[in-house]
């Protein structure tokens, strides 16, 4: 007989963060990833990667047994990356968009995959100057992964609202809390997926796209949540990268708890009402536009409800699984985000108080390293 603890051990975690490389003097993005990658790979191996734009660098944890292991790994990665970048006279920033740098000034990283993406998508790919958070939650059973994805789509806008960090684009206050979401939506095969009857129907969809030349593999399906094409995980891709590391950890813990709770309901033959993507996209737009300060639609009741109230209901919904996941402390931090706001809220506060977009970048540099070691000694780097 499986115990509760063994049941919850399946929900492993992996976290990927995409960082900006910023000159602290000009506050502009710097296309400098090539100079960092060689030493980064010596220290971190495949945990550090380039992205399509040379002013971006991505780090990812290993497969983590629980949120405490994920916290240790992600803090280490931010610390190591910051140390490497500082050696070049630069800084890292965690935010969904840079407040003012222009995509036309950025260089594309030269490898065959990214060149293929640019050739296929043209200006859409060249202008993809956005930075996100991806969270993987382990689900070994492929059929169950589809069932969980179907149900959990409804809750994705709630978590996006917690992560918003991109209110500026090309020096303009966009009026949105997550402009990154709108930039990324220009790509094909993005947004909230519709639901699938089975794993077989999902695989048939992927095979159809491959066989008709739409994609060469499942990695070019960029939905807000997807069964990963290689790993036995659900990959959550909807979020802006949070600026504070504590926010990243809390959101990863929340995704894990959502998966565990829906899985528990399915074990009891209890299911969600499955809404079509067109309805869920209405709530996603509200998260993009207003973040935590707006309202979303409770489609069960057919009414608007303040976002903070809905997120508190979400915390109550997952409460009976967080102790088994050993993540109560991390989940509790979600209430801190509700009280003080997101990175987007902080950026807008600084901008309104100073009327200085450079001050916004300075604040992002500061908060990216909050509760992270600012420098790692050469000896500590060698031990990583």
Secondary structure, DSSP 8 states (H G I E B T S, - for coil): ---HHHHHTT--EEEEEEEEEEETTT--B---HHHHHHHHHHHHGGGEEE-SBTTEEEEE---BSSHHHHHHHHHHHHHHHHHHHHTTTEEEE--SS-SS--GGG--B--SHHHHHHHHHHTHHHHT----EEEEEEE---HHHHHHHHHHHGGGHHHHHHHH--B-EETTEE-S-SBHHHHHHTTSSS-SS----SSHHHHHHHHHHHHHTTS-SSGGG---SEEE-SSSSEEEEEEEE--SSHHHHHHHHHHHHHHHHHHHHHHHTT-------HHHHHHHHHHHHHHGGGSEEEETTTTEEEEHHHHHHHHHHHHHHHHHHHT-HHHHHHHHHHHHH--HHHHHHHHHHHH--HHHHHHHHHHHHTTTS-S---HHHHHH-
